[in-house]
Structure formats: structure tokens, C-alpha cells
């Protein structure tokens, strides 16, 4: 039976300096573009936050039909898609910073994303000794997808910097238009 609900991927603590705001925009844009590629229905993406988070990407939680994927490199298995969405934020920050750790990166947030990724990876591979090699492969897969669709990430990050919060239909329209060029 498909699961229904809302999932939010977020970065804690409000971004106050320009570098952190830029990283948050690319982080959330990465989550959103990957969710779009995986056939997820986004409800909102924002870089405004409160004392608990500086940004979030919210989408409806469901077990999508493999036919809903926008990119042929997206796997059909739900947990694997969830893992791609989770890792996309960190990968986009890495791409933005030319693969080096960004001086403004929120390492607390990264550790939470990594903890969730380990939990999901263990569910997929079933053994602790297989988690790290699997996550390395997922990371490379996410990097390939994000580089392939980098123009969509940049366009969405620019819109987030300009408007701070975007409803899902605008994100969908923007990402679809950039990807279809």
C-alpha cells in the first residue's frame, strides 16, 4: 500500500550571512531538483527559516510509480530514490564549492543528512559492511545527476535567493522548463 504524507528535508538554524544563504539555496535546490527527477510532487521550497532550520524542501510522501521518474538514471526502488533526494543537497554544495568543503557549510546539518543516509542505506543493503561502498556509489550517482541537471539547480537557487520561498507548482514549472531545453 502506498504511503502518503508530507516529508520535509531541512537545514537547521537560520542563515544569516550571505555565504550560508547561498549554500542553503543550492542545498535546497538540490533536494528539490532531485525530488522532481524522482517524480515527487513538491509542495514548497524555501530558504527562510526559524531557530530550528534555515531552509526546507517539502514534498508529498508516496511510493512513486517508476514511470514517474523524469531522468532515466533514477532508480525505480522507493528507498533508493529517497536516498538520492537526501544526498542531493550536500552534493550540490560540494559542486558549488568545487568539491572542497565550504567554509560556510553547516556540518551539523550534514551529519544529520549522513545519519539518515546511513539508516536508509542499511535498509537497502542489509549489512553494515556494505553501507559505505553503497553510499559511495549513491554519492557518485547523485553527483552525475546533479551535474547533468546543474542548470536547473542554478536557476532554482537563483529564484530562491530572489523570493526566499516558492510554491511547488512554480518549482515544477521552472525545473521542467530548464530540463526540457
Order of alpha helices (4+ residues) and beta strands (2+ residues): beta-alpha-beta-beta-alpha-alpha-alpha-alpha-beta-alpha
